[in-house]
C-alpha cells in the first residue's frame, strides 16, 4: 500500500510539540509593522498552541506528524 501524502501547505505552517500539540506562528507579523504597538509585536514573536478543534483538522492533513 502506498504512503499517505501530507498537505504541503499545512506542513509548512504547523509543527508538533513533543506531547503532540500543534504549534503555529502568529499572524500579522510580516510587514506594515511601524504602526503597531511594541507590546503587540513582542507578543507575536513566540509560537502559539493551536486550539483543539483546529488541531484535529491539522492532524488529518499531516498523517505522520
C-alpha positions in Angstrom: 0.0 0.0 0.0 1.4 3.4 -0.9 2.3 6.0 1.7 -0.2 8.7 2.5 0.6 12.2 1.3 0.6 15.2 3.7 -0.8 18.5 2.7 2.3 20.5 1.9 0.6 23.8 2.8 -0.1 22.6 6.3 3.3 21.1 6.7 4.9 24.5 6.1 2.7 26.2 8.6 2.3 23.8 11.5 4.6 21.6 13.6 4.1 19.4 16.6 5.4 19.6 20.2 6.8 16.6 22.0 3.5 16.0 23.6 1.6 16.1 20.3 0.1 19.6 20.5 0.1 21.6 17.3 2.3 24.8 17.1 1.5 27.7 14.9 3.1 31.1 14.2 1.3 34.4 15.0 -0.5 36.2 12.1 0.1 39.8 11.1 3.8 39.8 11.8 5.3 40.0 8.3 5.1 43.7 7.2 3.4 47.0 8.0 4.8 46.8 11.5 5.5 50.5 12.0 2.0 51.4 13.1 1.7 48.6 15.6 2.4 48.9 19.3 5.6 47.4 20.6 3.7 45.2 23.0 1.8 43.7 20.1 4.9 43.0 18.2 6.6 41.4 21.2 3.6 39.2 21.9 3.6 37.9 18.3 7.2 36.7 18.4 6.6 33.3 20.0 4.7 30.4 18.6 1.2 29.6 19.9 -0.6 26.4 20.5 -3.5 25.7 18.2 -7.0 25.2 19.6 -8.1 21.6 20.0 -10.8 21.7 17.3 -8.4 23.2 14.7 -5.6 20.8 15.8 -7.8 17.8 14.9 -8.1 19.1 11.4 -4.4 19.7 11.1 -3.7 16.1 12.3 -5.8 14.9 9.4 -3.7 16.9 7.0 -0.4 15.7 8.5 -0.8 12.0 9.0 2.8 11.3 10.0 3.1 14.3 12.3 
